[in-house]
Amino acid sequence: MKIAPDLADEDIVAVAKLVLKMKLDGVIATNTTISRDGLASPIQEVETAGAGGLSGAPLHDRSLEVLHLLHPVLQGKATIISVGGIETAAQAQARLDAGATLVQGYTGFVYEGPLWARRINRALK
């Protein structure tokens, strides 16, 4: 199950409880966001780009918050794949420290190239 970062905190906790009730193997926290809060781009540019899911750095803080909500409820009974705004080894480590079983990077890979994953892995070693 993939959890949207745009859900309210209480809804995220409810989803975590549902994961346990349904005995799902895991969750992906988080999907892209429809929020445009905190973007540095001028609003006109953002509106011109149109609607759709936003990923990468703007998602970092909320994705980590969602992980902090899920982990205490799931208590290791379901895999948590943490996704959203992970660009550095320190950010990946913070997700693991917060209870993620796995981390996924995509936007960092797109912007930094195929050696990005190797740099992250070597730094985590």
Summary of the structure (lengths in Angstrom):
residues: 125
radius of gyration: 15.1
end to end distance: 29.0
largest distance: 44.8
contacts: 356
relative contact order: 0.17
helix: 50%
strand: 13%
